[in-house]
């Protein structure tokens, strides 16, 4: 798979990530590489994942079409109480302790489609999506729904390798009744304005944060911007750029996986710096859905945690 990316920013530290090839038949090697990545940085590339590169290009093309609409059109789809829809520039703030203004990016949230008459529709994060008019953006809804479904399938494949890396059955997470059998999953389209970040002044594309879910699958254009801090507890944080890689997912671990693995695998602090160029990315946040009967068990010393402690005391 050929790389396509811009020049690395000057005077910058680069983080070299492991490549996890989902087409490889050497499962043990893939598990070993993934485990090493999870322990080192919590970030890795996923390649040969089964999503056609031409289709991924179309997702970016459709994303750009939406963000190119007049603001008044985008504001008609302003994010609702179900966390679906449009978020304007500066609407979100990822690191309130260190940011003077919100993230200078605009976004669009898409969740798993649940009709209004569905039994789960009243729950947080469930419900119908908000869609631009087909008259304005023909084919937009269908493209995003198809991509969302495909990203979920890739996430389940990655979860099987994570399970094996933790000494569990390969389908521990993604069996029908499991945590990722019917996950809560948000797809986000992001557009970073062409502004230069000034972290010392609290001006940044996306402030430092860790993701709260299980894993995040990110695709991005060829612009640098994403940085990670491997030691989120360090007093002096060292930031490293993640090089973009066309056609690949950049996968990172979330807070829920850190908790579920008894901190054996840890979520990683990351942020986005702007360098004066527009930047587009599409993260898919995959979050376990825990049955109400198991929420307490998983949040206060579950049998999963006990299994992990047996493998990694």
C-alpha positions in Angstrom: 0.0 0.0 0.0 1.6 3.2 -1.1 1.9 6.2 1.2 0.7 9.6 0.3 1.5 12.4 2.7 2.9 15.9 3.0 6.4 16.8 4.3 6.9 16.3 8.0 6.7 19.5 10.0 10.2 20.8 10.8 11.7 20.2 14.2 9.1 17.6 15.1 9.3 14.2 16.7 7.7 11.4 14.7 6.1 8.3 16.3 6.7 5.1 14.2 3.7 2.8 14.5 3.3 -0.9 13.9 1.3 -2.1 10.9 -1.5 -4.6 11.6 -2.4 -6.4 8.4 -5.9 -7.8 8.6 -5.4 -9.9 5.5 -2.5 -11.8 7.1 -2.9 -15.4 7.9 -0.2 -15.3 10.5 -2.6 -14.4 13.4 0.0 -14.9 16.1 2.3 -12.4 14.4 -0.5 -9.9 14.1 -1.4 -10.4 17.8 2.2 -9.9 18.8 2.5 -6.7 16.8 -0.8 -5.4 18.1 0.1 -6.2 21.7 3.5 -4.4 21.4 1.7 -1.4 19.9 -0.9 -1.3 22.7 1.8 -1.4 25.4 4.1 1.1 23.7 1.8 3.9 22.4 -1.8 2.7 22.2 -1.8 3.6 18.5 -1.3 1.5 15.4 -2.1 1.4 11.7 -4.5 -1.2 10.3 -4.0 -2.0 6.6 -5.7 -4.4 4.1 -8.9 -4.0 6.1 -11.2 -4.7 3.2 -12.6 -1.2 2.5 -11.9 -0.1 -1.0 -9.6 2.9 -1.2 -11.7 4.5 -4.0 -14.7 4.3 -1.7 -12.8 5.9 1.2 -11.9 8.7 -1.2 -15.6 9.1 -1.9 -16.3 9.5 1.8 -13.8 12.3 2.0 -15.3 13.9 -1.2 -18.8 13.8 0.3 -17.5 15.2 3.6 -15.9 18.1 1.8 -19.2 18.8 -0.1 -21.1 19.1 3.2 -18.6 21.4 4.9 -18.5 23.5 1.8 -22.2 24.3 2.2 -23.2 27.8 3.4 -23.2 28.1 7.2 -27.0 28.7 7.2 -27.5 25.3 5.5 -25.3 23.5 8.0 -26.9 25.2 10.9 -30.3 23.6 9.9 -28.7 20.3 11.0 -27.3 21.6 14.3 -26.5 18.7 16.7 -29.5 17.5 18.7 -29.8 15.9 22.2 -29.0 12.5 20.6 -25.6 13.8 19.6 -26.5 13.7 15.9 -25.8 16.4 13.4 -23.6 19.5 12.9 -21.2 21.1 15.3 -19.8 24.6 14.4 -16.3 25.9 14.8 -15.3 26.3 18.5 -18.5 24.5 19.6 -16.5 21.8 21.4 -13.6 22.1 23.7 -11.4 19.0 24.3 -9.0 20.4 26.9 -10.8 23.1 28.9 -8.0 23.5 31.4 -5.5 24.6 28.6 -7.6 26.0 25.8 -8.7 29.7 25.6 -11.1 29.0 22.8 -12.9 25.8 21.6 -11.5 23.4 19.0 -11.2 25.2 15.7 -12.9 22.5 13.7 -16.4 21.8 12.6 -17.9 18.4 12.6 -20.9 16.1 11.9 -22.1 13.3 14.1 -23.7 10.1 12.7 -24.8 7.2 14.9 -26.4 3.8 14.3 -29.8 4.5 12.8 -32.6 3.7 15.1 -36.2 4.6 14.1 -38.3 6.7 16.4 -40.6 3.8 17.1 -37.8 1.5 18.1 -37.7 0.3 21.8 -34.2 1.8 22.2 -35.1 5.2 20.6 -35.6 6.8 24.0 -32.1 5.9 25.3 -29.2 8.3 25.1 -27.1 7.9 21.9 -30.0 6.0 20.1 -32.4 7.4 17.6 -32.7 8.5 13.9 -29.9 10.4 12.3 -30.1 13.9 10.9 -29.4 14.0 7.1 -28.8 16.7 4.6 -31.4 17.0 1.9 -30.9 14.6 -1.0 -31.7 17.5 -3.2 -28.6 19.3 -1.9 -26.3 16.4 -1.4 -27.5 13.4 -3.5 -26.1 10.1 -2.4 -24.6 11.6 0.8 -26.7 9.6 3.3 -26.1 6.3 1.5 -22.4 6.8 1.4 -22.1 7.6 5.1 -24.4 4.7 6.1 -22.4 2.3 4.0 -19.1 3.6 5.4 -20.3 3.5 9.0 -21.3 -0.2 8.6 -18.0 -1.1 7.1 -16.0 0.7 9.8 -17.9 -1.3 12.4 -16.9 -4.5 10.8 -13.3 -3.5 10.8 -13.6 -2.6 14.4 -14.9 -6.0 15.3 -12.0 -7.6 13.4 -9.5 -5.5 15.4 -11.4 -6.4 18.7 -10.7 -10.1 18.0 -6.9 -9.4 17.9 -7.2 -7.3 21.1 -9.0 -10.2 22.8 -6.3 -12.6 21.8 -3.6 -10.1 23.0 -5.3 -10.1 26.4 -5.4 -13.9 26.6 -9.1 -14.2 25.9 -11.2 -16.0 23.4 -11.0 -14.3 20.0 -14.7 -13.5 20.0 -14.9 -12.3 23.6 -15.9 -8.8 22.6 -17.8 -9.2 19.3 -20.1 -12.2 19.9 -23.8 -11.3 19.4 -24.5 -11.0 23.1 -21.1 -9.4 23.8 -20.0 -5.8 24.3 -19.4 -5.1 20.6 -22.3 -7.3 19.3 -24.5 -4.2 19.1 -22.1 -1.3 20.0 -22.9 2.3 20.5 -20.9 3.8 17.6 -20.4 7.4 16.5 -19.0 8.3 13.1 -17.7 11.8 12.9 -16.8 13.9 9.9 -14.2 16.6 10.9 -13.0 19.7 9.1 -10.1 21.7 10.6 -9.9 25.3 9.4 -6.7 26.5 7.9 -5.3 28.1 11.0 -2.0 27.7 12.7 -2.1 26.3 16.3 -0.4 28.1 19.2 -0.6 25.6 22.1 1.2 27.9 24.5 -1.6 30.4 24.0 -4.4 27.9 24.3 -5.2 28.0 20.5 -5.3 24.5 19.0 -7.2 22.4 16.4 -8.3 19.8 19.0 -7.2 20.0 22.6 -5.4 17.1 24.4 -7.7 14.3 25.3 -8.1 10.5 25.4 -11.1 8.9 23.8 -13.7 7.5 26.1 -14.8 4.5 24.1 -13.3 1.1 23.4 -11.3 1.9 20.2 -11.3 4.6 17.6 -10.7 4.0 13.9 -9.5 7.1 12.2 -8.9 7.9 8.5 -7.3 11.2 7.6 -6.1 13.1 4.5 -2.4 13.6 3.8 -2.0 16.5 6.2 0.0 16.2 9.4 -1.6 17.3 12.6 -2.3 14.4 14.9 0.0 14.1 17.8 0.2 11.7 20.7 1.7 11.8 24.2 2.7 8.2 25.2 2.9 9.1 28.9 -0.2 11.0 29.8 0.8 11.2 33.5 4.2 12.8 32.8 4.7 16.3 34.1 6.6 17.3 31.0 4.6 16.0 28.1 6.4 14.9 24.9 4.4 15.1 21.8 5.0 13.1 18.6 3.4 13.4 15.2 1.6 10.4 13.7 2.3 10.3 10.0 -0.8 10.1 7.8 -1.1 6.9 5.7 -3.5 6.9 2.8 -6.0 4.0 2.8 -5.1 2.9 6.3 -6.9 3.3 9.6 -5.0 4.9 12.5 -6.4 3.0 15.5 -6.1 4.1 19.1 -7.3 2.6 22.4 -10.0 4.3 24.5 -10.6 4.8 28.2 -13.2 1.9 28.4 -10.6 -0.6 27.1 -8.1 0.7 29.7 -10.7 0.1 32.4 -11.7 -3.3 31.0 -8.1 -4.4 30.8 -7.4 -3.4 34.3 -5.0 -0.7 32.9 -2.9 -3.3 31.2 -3.6 -1.5 27.9 -4.0 2.2 28.4 -5.7 5.0 26.4 -3.4 7.6 25.0 -3.5 11.4 25.2 -3.7 13.0 21.7 -4.4 16.3 20.1 -4.4 18.0 16.7 -2.2 20.9 15.7 -3.0 23.1 12.7 -0.2 24.3 10.4 -2.2 26.8 8.3 -3.7 24.2 6.0 -7.2 22.8 5.9 -7.4 19.2 7.2 -10.1 16.5 7.0 -10.5 13.4 9.0 -13.2 10.8 9.8 -13.0 9.0 13.2 -15.3 6.1 14.1 -15.6 5.8 17.9 -16.7 2.3 18.9 -18.2 2.0 22.4 -19.3 -1.2 24.1 -23.0 -1.6 24.8 -23.4 -3.2 28.2 -26.8 -4.8 29.0 -28.3 -3.1 32.0 -28.0 -6.3 34.0 -24.2 -6.2 33.5 -23.4 -2.5 33.8 -22.7 -2.8 37.6 -20.7 -6.0 37.1 -18.5 -4.5 34.5 -18.0 -1.2 36.3 -17.1 -2.5 39.7 -14.8 -5.6 39.4 -16.4 -7.8 36.8 -15.4 -11.3 36.0 -13.7 -9.8 32.9 -11.4 -7.9 35.2 -10.7 -11.0 37.2 -9.8 -12.9 34.0 -7.4 -10.1 33.1 -5.8 -10.1 36.5 -5.2 -13.8 36.2 -3.3 -13.2 32.9 -1.6 -10.0 33.9 -1.3 -9.7 37.7 
